[in-house]
């Protein structure tokens, strides 16, 4: 698989191991990029710490439309991130 922005199998695995702590649910019980208790969803773990997108509440297609700068840092293209989000949620 080809990754974007310098990501490799190793860096993706390290990011998952470091940041994924289980389902990240907001107060409404919906998956969130970042919860108040610090959990991050499967896509949220790749959003840079402190980025405004961490508090965004729509799917990854809307996320990348609003925060186009994330296209330069995330490891997967929009289609793959959408699939990740779909299967994770």
Secondary structure as UniProt FT lines:
FT   TURN            5..6
FT   HELIX           9..19
FT   TURN            27..28
FT   TURN            36..37
FT   TURN            42..43
FT   HELIX           44..46
FT   TURN            49..50
FT   HELIX           52..55
FT   HELIX           60..66
FT   HELIX           68..72
FT   HELIX           78..88
//
